[in-house]
Amino acid sequence: MMPRGSKFWRGGLILYLAMPIDLVPDFVPIAGQLDDGIIVALVLRHVLRRAGEDPIRQHWPGPESSLETLMKFVKPSHRAPGE
């Protein structure tokens, strides 16, 4: 189950991406799209950290090597037993 705070951040991200008004307007070269990408990355990092490592590993569809790369950046707060 996802914590309430994570649902709030995820919902806020969806609203931000759907709104026509951005921190940096999209017509500004590079920075217009970069701000959206940075906000998405920060919110996803927050949500994944709150979820912990076990649910991420359980639902990861990709190869183990890419999961390990993700874990280096996310550093989930809850470790699997025995680690």
N, C-alpha and C positions, 0 to 999 in steps of 0.2 A: 504494500500500500504506500502511495506517495504522500509524504508529509504535506500538511496544508500550506505551509510557506512555499514549498516547491511548486504547488499548484498555482499559487498567486503569481510567482515569478514567470512560470510558463504562460499563464494567461496574459500577463502584462507584455510578454514578448510577442505573442500573437497579435495583440492589439497594436503594439508599436509598429510591427511589420505591415499591418493592414492599413494603418493611418497614412494619409497622403503627406503629412508633415513629418519631417525627419530633423534630427539634430543638425545634420549637414544635408542640404538638398541634393537629390540624386543627379541633378544636371551638372554638379561640380565634378570635374573629372577625378577619378580614382577615389577621392575622399568621400564622395557621395555614396558609393557602394561599400567602401571600407568601414564606415561607421556602423552600418547594418551588420556586417560580418563580425565586427568586434563585439557588438552587443549580443548577437546570437551565441558566440563562443563563450562569453562570460556567463550568460544565463545557463547554457548547457553545462558548463563546468560546475556552477553552483548546484544545479539539480543533481548531477551525477555524484558530486561529493556528498550531498545529503542522502542519496539513495544507498550509498555504501557499495562495497566491492561485490558482494554475493549476488545481488540482483543484476548487476551489470554483466557479470560472468554468465549467469543463467540465461540471459536473453540476448547475448552477443551472437549475431549471425555470421560474422566474418571469421577470418583466420586468427589463430592464437597470436601471431606476431603483431598484427595490427591492434589487437586488444592490449597487448603489453605496451605498445607505444602510447595508446590512449591513457592507460593507467599511470604512465610517467607524468603526463600533463594534468590529469585530474586529481591524483592522490586522494582517493576516497577516504573518508573519516573512519569507516568501519572495515577492519581487516577480517579475512576469513580465518576461522580457527586454525591454530597451528602455524601461523605465519608470524 
